[in-house]
Amino acid sequence: MSKTASHIGVLAATLTLFAGSAFAQSFDIVPRDLYTERMRQEGSKLVFCINPEGVLAQFERDLAQAIGQSLLADVEFYEVGARDWPTRPLPLDYRIVLTEQQMFIMLAQECDGFMGFLLSTSNPSWMTISQPYLSARTVLVTRSDATDLTGMPFGETIGVRMMAAGDNRLIQYLAAQPEDRSWRRTPYPDNELMLERLVDGTISAGMIWEYGLFGATEGNPEAEGFSYSYDLPFPVDPIEIGIATRAEDTYLNNLLSDAIAALRADGTIDTLLAENGLTDASGN
């Protein structure tokens, strides 16, 4: 083999290795502060990525508009389309089922902030979540007057969405009870199916995040025949949801967090929840 051919082969191998590892190396090819760069190019505008199929979608649109008004910025939306999801979002759920690479590309190319992200230690290091605009609790829901476990006969079944907030706590709690003085757990792939099984009598109770229940019943669970309680016999951490930004966009994240704090303090967020059927008659 000639020296020229050898050099070409080495170069090709080097380029192949670089292409395969470029995304993994901290995404350094992307400018560090995309938001301030966009401000210089496009003026005072905020673009939010949003899941149009989520139970919170309309509330999050209204909230984004309120944030834009407080920051004197025009608001636009990038809707995550059906072809973007690796798996379709689950009904009545709070999870964003995109890959890390997809989320990074959307925040780099399509939007300044992504609505609807959990505050979680499993979020990637290149992402920061704003102050939460929602702190959702988990409720026990039944089709009877019994709204806590003590009112349910032993041996009956509790449904829960697999890996939902509180599911591990439920597993541990049931395992600690005497076999003849406990209940059974049945996991379901999504909250909508779990509520359907509650209605048809397959299960006697279910555990669900409050906005999943309110969203399924337009804020009136009692009218749909449901009873529910926040009183669980074990602690469940709240589901805290905010806006995702790139970690480098600290200026933007601070702006969003300050706006959210102001909208919580003046009651705007509670009003928007009520207007979108995401609170009950008591204002919960």
C-alpha positions in Angstrom: 0.0 0.0 0.0 1.3 3.5 -0.9 1.9 6.1 1.8 -0.9 8.3 0.3 -3.4 5.4 0.6 -2.3 4.7 4.1 -2.7 8.3 5.1 -6.2 8.4 3.6 -7.2 5.3 5.5 -6.0 6.8 8.8 -7.9 10.1 8.2 -11.1 8.2 7.3 -10.9 6.2 10.5 -10.2 9.3 12.6 -13.2 11.1 11.1 -15.5 8.1 11.8 -14.4 8.0 15.4 -15.0 11.8 15.8 -18.5 11.6 14.2 -19.5 8.7 16.6 -18.3 10.5 19.7 -19.0 14.2 19.0 -22.5 14.2 20.6 -21.2 12.5 23.7 -18.5 15.1 24.3 -20.6 17.7 26.2 -22.2 19.1 23.1 -19.4 21.7 22.8 -20.3 22.5 19.2 -23.3 24.5 20.4 -22.9 28.2 21.4 -22.9 28.6 25.1 -25.7 31.2 25.5 -28.4 30.6 22.9 -31.0 32.8 24.5 -29.0 36.0 24.6 -27.9 35.2 21.0 -31.5 34.9 19.9 -32.4 38.1 21.7 -29.8 39.9 19.7 -31.0 38.4 16.4 -34.8 38.2 17.0 -35.6 40.8 19.7 -37.7 40.1 22.8 -39.3 36.7 22.0 -39.7 33.5 24.0 -40.2 30.2 22.3 -41.5 27.3 24.4 -41.5 23.6 23.4 -44.8 22.0 24.6 -46.4 18.6 24.6 -49.8 19.3 22.9 -51.1 15.9 24.1 -50.4 16.3 27.8 -53.2 16.8 30.3 -51.6 20.2 31.3 -51.2 21.4 27.7 -53.7 24.3 27.7 -52.8 25.3 31.2 -49.1 25.4 30.1 -49.9 27.5 27.1 -51.8 30.0 29.2 -49.0 30.1 31.8 -46.4 30.6 29.1 -48.4 33.6 27.8 -48.6 35.0 31.3 -44.8 34.6 31.7 -44.3 36.4 28.4 -46.5 39.3 29.5 -44.7 39.6 32.8 -41.3 39.7 30.9 -42.7 42.0 28.1 -41.8 39.2 25.5 -43.7 37.8 22.6 -44.5 34.1 23.1 -44.4 31.4 20.4 -44.7 27.6 20.7 -43.0 24.7 19.2 -45.4 21.7 19.4 -43.7 18.3 19.8 -45.2 16.4 16.9 -46.5 12.8 16.8 -43.4 11.7 14.8 -41.0 13.2 17.4 -42.0 10.8 20.2 -40.0 7.6 20.5 -43.1 6.2 22.2 -46.4 8.1 22.4 -47.0 10.1 25.6 -49.2 8.3 28.1 -52.6 9.7 28.8 -53.0 11.7 32.0 -49.3 11.4 32.7 -46.6 13.9 33.6 -43.6 12.3 31.9 -41.8 13.7 28.8 -40.9 10.6 26.8 -38.2 12.0 24.6 -34.6 10.8 24.4 -31.9 13.0 25.9 -30.6 13.7 22.4 -34.0 14.8 21.2 -34.4 17.1 24.2 -31.0 18.7 23.6 -31.6 19.3 19.9 -35.0 20.9 20.6 -33.6 23.2 23.2 -30.7 24.1 20.9 -32.7 24.6 17.7 -36.4 25.0 18.3 -37.1 26.6 21.7 -35.7 28.6 24.6 -37.5 26.6 27.3 -39.4 23.2 27.5 -42.6 23.2 29.5 -43.5 20.3 31.8 -40.3 18.9 33.1 -39.9 17.2 36.5 -37.3 18.4 39.0 -35.4 15.2 39.2 -31.9 14.0 40.0 -32.0 11.9 36.8 -32.2 15.0 34.5 -29.0 15.4 32.4 -26.3 17.7 33.6 -26.6 20.0 30.6 -30.2 20.8 31.6 -31.5 23.1 34.4 -35.2 23.3 35.6 -36.7 26.6 36.6 -38.5 27.1 39.9 -41.5 24.7 39.7 -44.8 26.2 38.7 -46.7 23.1 39.9 -46.2 20.9 43.0 -48.6 18.0 42.5 -49.7 15.6 45.2 -50.7 12.0 45.0 -54.3 11.0 45.9 -56.1 7.7 46.7 -59.2 7.5 44.6 -62.1 5.1 44.9 -65.7 4.6 43.7 -67.1 4.4 47.2 -67.4 6.5 50.3 -64.1 5.0 51.6 -61.3 7.5 50.8 -58.5 5.9 52.8 -57.1 2.4 53.1 -58.6 1.9 56.6 -62.0 2.0 55.0 -61.2 -0.8 52.5 -61.6 -4.5 53.3 -58.4 -6.4 53.4 -57.6 -8.3 50.3 -59.0 -5.8 47.8 -56.9 -4.4 45.0 -55.2 -1.0 44.6 -54.2 0.1 41.1 -51.3 2.3 40.3 -49.4 3.4 37.2 -46.1 1.5 37.1 -43.2 3.6 38.5 -45.5 6.5 39.4 -44.7 8.7 42.3 -45.5 6.7 45.4 -45.5 3.3 43.8 -42.3 2.2 45.6 -43.8 3.5 48.8 -46.9 1.5 48.3 -44.9 -1.7 47.6 -42.9 -1.2 50.8 -46.0 -0.4 52.8 -47.9 -3.5 51.6 -44.9 -5.7 52.2 -44.7 -4.6 55.8 -48.3 -5.5 56.6 -49.4 -8.9 57.9 -50.5 -11.1 55.0 -54.1 -11.4 56.3 -54.4 -7.7 57.0 -53.2 -6.2 53.8 -54.3 -5.3 50.2 -53.1 -6.3 46.8 -51.3 -4.0 44.2 -52.0 -4.2 40.5 -49.7 -2.0 38.2 -51.0 -0.5 35.0 -49.1 1.0 32.1 -51.0 4.3 32.3 -53.4 6.3 34.5 -56.2 6.3 32.0 -56.4 2.5 32.0 -56.1 2.4 35.8 -59.2 4.7 36.1 -61.1 2.6 33.6 -60.4 -0.5 35.8 -61.6 1.4 38.8 -64.9 2.3 37.1 -65.5 -1.3 35.9 -64.8 -2.7 39.3 -61.6 -4.6 38.5 -59.9 -2.7 41.3 -61.3 -1.1 44.5 -58.9 1.9 44.6 -56.2 3.7 42.7 -53.2 6.0 43.3 -52.9 8.9 40.9 -51.3 12.3 40.8 -54.0 15.0 41.4 -53.8 16.7 38.0 -54.3 13.3 36.3 -57.6 12.9 38.2 -58.7 16.5 37.8 -57.8 16.4 34.1 -59.8 13.2 33.5 -62.9 14.6 35.2 -62.6 18.3 34.2 -62.0 19.3 37.8 -65.1 17.5 39.2 -64.2 14.0 40.3 -67.4 13.7 42.5 -69.6 14.3 39.5 -68.0 11.3 37.8 -68.5 9.1 40.8 -65.0 9.3 42.3 -64.1 9.9 46.0 -60.5 10.8 46.8 -58.2 11.7 49.6 -54.7 13.1 50.1 -54.4 11.2 53.3 -52.1 8.3 52.6 -50.5 6.1 55.3 -47.0 6.7 53.9 -45.2 9.8 52.6 -45.1 10.5 48.9 -42.9 13.3 47.6 -44.7 15.9 45.5 -44.3 15.9 41.7 -42.6 19.2 41.0 -42.8 20.5 37.4 -41.0 23.5 35.9 -39.5 24.7 32.6 -36.3 23.1 31.3 -33.5 25.2 29.8 -29.9 24.5 28.9 -27.7 24.8 31.9 -25.6 27.5 30.1 -28.7 29.8 29.8 -28.6 30.9 33.4 -29.9 34.4 32.6 -33.0 32.9 30.9 -33.6 30.4 33.7 -33.4 33.2 36.4 -35.9 35.2 34.4 -38.4 32.3 34.1 -38.0 31.4 37.8 -38.6 35.0 38.9 -41.7 35.3 36.7 -43.1 32.0 38.0 -42.5 33.1 41.6 -44.4 36.4 40.9 -47.3 34.5 39.2 -47.6 32.1 42.1 -47.6 35.0 44.6 -50.3 37.0 42.9 -52.6 34.0 42.4 -52.3 33.9 38.6 -51.2 30.2 38.5 -54.1 29.1 40.8 -56.5 31.1 38.5 -55.2 29.4 35.4 -55.5 26.0 37.0 -59.1 26.6 37.9 -59.9 28.0 34.4 -58.5 24.8 32.9 -60.4 22.4 35.1 -57.4 21.4 37.1 -58.7 22.2 40.6 -61.6 20.8 42.5 -64.5 22.7 44.2 -62.3 23.2 47.3 -59.5 24.9 45.2 -57.1 22.0 45.6 
